[in-house]
Amino acid sequence: MLKSMHTFLSLCLCLCCLLISSCREKTLQPPLKIGTNKWIGSETLYLAHNLQLFDPQTIRLIEMPSATTVARALRSESLDVAALTLDEALTLMQFVPDLCIILVMDRSVGADALLAKPGIQTLAALKSKRIGVENSAVGAILLDAALRAGNLRIGDVKLVPAAVNLHEQYYLSDKVDALVTFEPYKSRLLAAGAQNLFDSRDTPGLIMDVLITRASVVQQRETELKALIEAHFKALNHVYRHQMEAMDIIASYLGVGRDDVGRLAKGITIPGLADNRRLLLGKPPGLKDGVDKLIGMMQERQLLFMKIKSDNILNGQLLPYE
């Protein structure tokens, strides 16, 4: 009898140890780390955090100083998920081939632009002028499209490398005659008298922000990824239903006024759930043609050094049901 009781107690103790160990492993699971830089199109995630639409113990947002920093952190696996432009995602896929797009966050419809000094009224008038442009695919894509529209070639202008934090300084100090820039610098320079010669409304579907992750993360952290994406759409619905409150929250994250949030938001569109399902889950996915076009353009301009296929890039399996 005593021996049976001892065996029973031993079994109970083992079961308790296993349960404690399992709970401890679950508790010690690191949070899903999402990297962004300060941009109006990413603010639905921070609004979701403010509204407590996801558990901060399982999902952590990390704001970084630049897209370059975000891309580098994802490549080194310091991040699990990143918000980047589509071209930045394609560039990163050369180093991390199992990356996939799990959400289209926004599309630029005027937020990116080629601005010029007041005396330059047309694209053709840019010939022999100094154009400041960031060393990025977005800058190259927008400039290439603008020059084509003005019947100019890259050799017809003088390129001036201009990091984004120097855009205002270069323009105001007359180091450039024109500048490829984006919000919020675009609005500031327009207020200073710059002319908008060309913007992303003229290049539909090429400039957008996407949420990307590795295929291994999709397999291992499906629950957290679904929770993150669902929170994004809930936050977007909150913007529609409680616009003033949402704009105040977003303004506090961006460090701008409420009116500035409305102005910045006019330069982008944010696809809803139905649009995302069409873009990522359609047969074929609606985004595939745009991705193929951008890949071809980037390869033609030598912005990609490896061949990339769009076949496994788009992944809509984490999207909620409509």
Buried (B, 14 or more C-beta within 10 A) or exposed (E): EEEEEEEEEEEEEEEEEEEEEEEEEEEEEEBBBBBBBBBBBBBBBBBBBBBEBBEEEBBBBBBBEEBBBBBBBBBEEEBBBBBBBBBBBBBBBEEBEEBBBBBBBBBBBBBBBBBBBEEBEEBEBBEEBBBBBBEBBBBBBBBBBBBEBBEBEEEBBEBBEBBBEBBBEBBBEEBBBBBBBBBBBBBBBBEEEBBEBBBBEBBEBBBBBBBBBBBEBBEBBEEBBBBBBBBBBBBBBBBEEEEEBBBEBBBEBBEBEBEBBEBBBBBBBBBEBEBBBBBBBEEEBBBBEBBBEBBEBBBEEEBBEEEBEBEEBBBBEBBEEE
